């Protein structure tokens, strides 16, 4: 059985949808905080059990009978996420899981200034010490593009801190590839990168956006502290603004530059590009 955590979230839920196209529903289990939100999966024959990273006993029940477990990483800024991940890893091992997959992050290496990298590095170390086979899916940045580009549609400018090349990746592509790995016979050990096939800068994106809209979109580089001050002025808590700043700092330091052909291989096609995603956003 394949058990997926976080299956009512965007990445986990889409992964389950793709699994349902590849394996019988009775071979899929999910562990969720609120089982009522997963009724649509239960109705299709998926085993639904309540389980959260805060409750190791419930996790062991949710993971019972699992051959593989997909651990979707936590993102609560107020929680000890590494300890929560430890609970999940230990529960998977106790349940007898042969293989643990974990949704990590591209560039999860020492020195990366993007703070969540530390969580992924520590979790990968826990996986390495777990005694189970494991795979860390180091996913390329798959959040909404506007999250990093800012309100360029309204302003006509991409006014953000200095960046660097990033293979912005479609979350749906990552979910599909994750399902391919879970349902397939190919073995992946340790960390693997799942990214779009090309990396772009904000300067590149500004040119793409200009072509798509027929109006010039300008790229303006803001000083780090100026950007933080502007974020605070719009209501973003300073702690969050400074956390987000570390992402731009990591990008310009080259931690997200590398691309990998693996995502395309797993999909059997080229992943969606940043240009395609931007075009869809403009057309919406």
C-alpha positions in Angstrom: 0.0 0.0 0.0 1.0 3.6 -0.7 0.1 6.1 2.0 0.2 9.8 1.3 0.2 12.5 4.0 -1.2 16.0 3.5 -3.7 14.6 1.0 -6.1 17.5 1.5 -3.5 19.9 0.5 -2.6 21.0 -3.0 0.5 18.9 -3.6 -0.6 15.8 -1.7 -4.1 15.8 -3.1 -3.0 16.2 -6.7 -0.5 13.3 -6.1 -3.3 11.1 -5.0 -5.4 12.0 -8.0 -2.5 10.9 -10.3 -2.0 7.7 -8.2 -5.7 6.8 -8.8 -4.9 6.7 -12.5 -2.1 4.3 -12.0 -2.9 1.9 -9.1 -6.2 0.5 -7.7 -7.8 2.7 -5.1 -7.6 0.0 -2.4 -3.8 0.1 -2.7 -3.8 3.8 -1.7 -4.1 5.2 1.8 -4.1 8.8 3.1 -3.3 10.3 6.4 -5.1 13.6 7.0 -5.9 16.0 9.8 -9.6 16.2 9.0 -11.1 13.0 7.4 -14.3 14.9 6.4 -12.3 16.9 3.9 -11.1 13.6 2.3 -14.5 12.1 1.8 -14.2 12.5 -2.0 -11.2 10.1 -1.8 -13.0 7.7 0.5 -16.0 7.6 -1.9 -13.6 6.3 -4.6 -12.2 3.5 -2.4 -9.1 5.2 -0.9 -8.4 4.2 2.7 -8.7 7.4 4.8 -7.4 7.6 8.3 -6.9 10.5 10.7 -3.3 11.2 11.5 -1.1 14.3 12.1 2.6 14.8 12.7 1.8 16.0 16.2 0.2 12.6 17.1 2.7 9.7 16.6 0.2 7.0 17.8 -2.4 8.1 15.2 0.3 8.2 12.5 1.3 4.6 13.2 -2.4 3.6 12.7 -2.6 5.7 9.6 0.6 4.1 8.2 -0.3 0.5 9.1 0.3 -1.8 6.2 2.2 0.8 4.1 4.9 -0.4 1.8 5.7 3.2 0.8 4.9 6.5 2.7 5.0 9.9 1.1 5.7 12.6 3.8 4.6 16.0 2.6 6.8 18.5 4.5 5.3 20.7 7.1 5.4 24.5 6.8 4.1 25.9 10.1 6.5 28.8 11.0 5.6 28.5 14.6 6.2 24.8 15.0 9.3 22.7 15.5 8.9 21.2 12.1 12.0 19.0 12.3 10.6 17.3 15.4 7.3 16.8 13.6 9.1 15.2 10.7 10.9 13.0 13.1 7.6 11.8 14.5 6.4 10.9 10.9 9.6 9.1 10.0 9.6 7.1 13.1 5.9 6.2 12.6 6.6 5.1 9.1 9.5 2.9 10.2 7.4 1.4 13.1 4.6 0.6 10.6 7.1 -1.4 8.5 7.3 0.9 5.5 9.9 -0.2 3.0 10.4 3.2 1.5 9.9 6.7 2.7 9.6 9.6 0.2 9.8 13.2 1.5 9.0 16.4 -0.3 12.2 18.4 0.1 13.4 21.5 -1.7 15.9 22.3 -4.4 19.1 23.6 -3.0 18.7 21.9 0.4 22.4 22.1 1.1 24.5 23.7 3.8 25.0 27.4 3.4 21.8 28.1 1.6 20.5 31.4 3.2 16.8 30.4 2.5 15.9 29.4 6.1 13.5 26.5 5.3 16.5 24.8 3.7 17.7 24.0 7.3 14.5 22.1 7.9 15.0 20.0 4.8 18.6 19.4 5.5 17.9 18.2 9.0 15.0 16.0 7.8 17.1 14.4 5.1 19.6 13.6 7.8 16.9 11.9 9.9 15.8 9.9 6.9 19.4 8.8 6.4 19.6 7.5 9.9 16.1 5.9 9.9 17.2 2.5 8.5 14.6 2.6 5.8 15.2 3.3 2.1 14.4 6.9 1.4 14.1 9.5 -1.4 14.1 13.2 -0.9 12.2 14.9 -3.7 14.1 18.2 -4.0 11.3 20.1 -5.7 11.9 23.3 -7.7 10.1 26.4 -6.6 6.4 25.7 -7.4 4.5 28.5 -5.6 2.4 31.0 -7.5 4.6 33.2 -9.7 3.0 36.3 -8.3 4.3 35.3 -4.9 7.8 36.1 -6.0 7.2 38.5 -8.8 4.9 40.9 -6.9 1.9 42.8 -8.3 3.4 43.3 -11.8 0.0 43.2 -13.5 -1.2 46.3 -11.6 2.1 48.2 -11.6 3.8 47.3 -14.9 7.0 46.6 -13.0 8.7 43.6 -11.3 10.1 45.5 -8.4 11.8 43.0 -6.2 15.3 42.4 -4.7 18.1 41.1 -6.8 17.5 37.5 -7.9 19.2 34.8 -9.9 18.2 32.0 -12.3 15.4 29.8 -11.0 13.7 26.8 -12.7 10.2 27.8 -11.7 8.2 24.6 -11.7 4.6 23.7 -12.0 3.2 22.1 -8.8 0.9 19.9 -10.9 3.9 18.5 -12.8 5.7 17.7 -9.5 2.6 15.9 -8.2 2.3 13.8 -11.3 6.0 12.9 -11.2 5.7 12.0 -7.6 2.9 9.6 -8.4 4.9 8.1 -11.2 7.7 7.4 -8.7 5.4 5.9 -6.1 3.6 3.7 -8.6 6.6 2.7 -10.7 9.4 0.1 -10.4 12.3 2.5 -10.8 14.3 3.0 -7.6 15.5 6.4 -6.4 17.8 6.5 -3.4 18.6 9.7 -1.5 18.0 13.2 -2.9 16.8 13.8 -6.5 15.9 17.1 -8.1 12.5 17.7 -9.8 12.7 21.0 -11.7 11.5 22.6 -14.8 14.0 22.3 -17.7 15.2 25.9 -17.8 16.0 28.5 -15.2 15.0 32.2 -15.7 15.6 35.5 -14.0 13.2 38.3 -13.3 14.7 40.1 -16.2 13.8 37.2 -18.4 10.3 37.1 -17.0 9.8 40.8 -17.5 10.6 40.3 -21.3 8.1 37.4 -21.4 5.5 39.4 -19.6 6.0 42.3 -22.0 5.5 40.1 -25.0 2.4 38.5 -23.5 0.7 41.7 -22.6 1.9 43.9 -25.4 3.0 46.5 -22.8 6.5 47.0 -21.5 7.0 45.4 -18.1 10.0 46.8 -16.4 12.4 45.0 -14.0 13.5 47.2 -11.1 16.0 45.9 -8.5 15.1 47.1 -5.0 17.6 47.3 -2.2 17.0 44.5 0.3 16.1 46.8 3.2 13.9 49.0 1.0 12.0 45.9 -0.1 11.5 44.7 3.5 10.3 48.2 4.5 7.8 48.2 1.6 6.5 44.7 2.6 6.0 45.9 6.2 4.1 48.9 4.9 1.7 46.7 3.1 1.0 44.7 6.2 3.4 41.8 6.0 4.9 41.0 9.4 8.6 41.9 9.5 9.6 38.4 10.5 7.8 37.0 7.4 9.3 39.7 5.1 12.8 38.8 6.3 12.1 35.1 5.8 11.0 35.8 2.2 14.0 38.0 1.6 16.3 35.0 2.3 14.7 33.3 -0.8 15.8 36.1 -3.1 19.2 36.0 -1.4 19.5 32.3 -2.1 18.4 32.7 -5.7 21.0 35.4 -6.5 23.7 33.3 -4.7 23.0 30.5 -7.2 21.4 27.9 -4.9 18.4 27.4 -7.3 20.2 27.7 -10.6 20.7 24.0 -11.4 18.1 22.2 -13.5 17.4 18.5 -13.9 16.1 16.4 -16.8 14.5 13.9 -14.4 11.1 15.6 -14.2 10.7 15.5 -18.0 11.8 11.9 -18.0 9.2 10.9 -15.4 6.4 12.9 -17.2 7.3 11.7 -20.7 7.1 15.3 -21.9 8.6 18.7 -21.1 7.4 20.3 -17.9 5.4 23.5 -18.1 7.7 26.5 -18.4 7.5 29.7 -16.5 6.5 31.4 -19.8 3.6 28.9 -20.2 2.5 29.4 -16.6 2.6 33.2 -17.0 0.6 33.0 -20.3 -2.1 31.0 -18.5 -2.1 33.6 -15.7 -2.5 36.5 -18.2 -5.2 34.7 -20.1 -7.2 33.9 -16.9 
